[in-house]
Amino acid sequence: MISTDNLKYLAAADSGGADGVGVRMSNEIKNAALPLEIANKTPGEGLAFYIAILWRAVVTLGGVAFIIFLIWGGIEWLTAGGDKGRVETAQKMISNAFIGLAILVGSYAIALFIENAFKINILQPIFPNNL
């Protein structure tokens, strides 16, 4: 529980102290669980950082999904036993896996194009500190 003495000290510290010397308190909330390289980012930098991490995670999961669906479609095709419906389903699964892979490769190609054309690395955003 905060006493009135503590509140007076906090108010004095925030205003520069009763003797003119005090610690300026910040209203900013920091998450102590985050590494310093993330916690010290400004809100815009943090958002760009999290979007880049999210993109990498989606591409990784998409690559894993490609492998799973490719193997699953191949097994379905091998075990179809001449059933035309199951073969078509397996072919569709394999072709959809390759379409998904093409989308993932396309997103990476767009990111590389933006990096080369505009000299902005959107996959590893770095912001200047003093503008």
Residue, then its C-alpha position, 0 to 999 in steps of 0.5 A: m500500500i502506498s502511504t501519503d509520504n510515498l505519494k509526496y515523494l513521487a510527486a516531488a520526484d516527478s516535478g524535479g524534487a523539493d530541492g530541485v534535484g530529483v529523478r524524472m519519472s516516466n509514464e511509459i510502461k515497460n515489459a520486463a520480460l522482453p529482451l532489451e533489444i525489443a523493449n527499448k524500441t519505439p512503438g513504430e519500430g516495435l510494430a515493424f519488428y513484430i510484423a517481420i517476425l510474424w511474416r517469418a513465422v507464416v513462411t515457416l509454417g507455410g513451408v512445413a504445410f507444403i511438405i506435409f500436403l505434398i507427402w500426404g497427396g503422394i501417399e493418397w495417390l499411391t494408395a488410391g488403387g486405381d480409384k479415379g476419384r481418389v487419384e484426382t483428390a490426391q492430384k488436387m492436393i499436390s497441385n494446391a501444395f505447389i500453389g501455396l509454395a508459389i505464394l510463399v516464394g512470391s511474397y519473399a520475391i516481393a520483399l527482396f524487390i522492395e529491398n533492392a528497389f527502395k533500399i529498405n529491408i522490410l524483413q529486418p527493419i532498422f530505424p534511425n534514432n535521430l531524425 
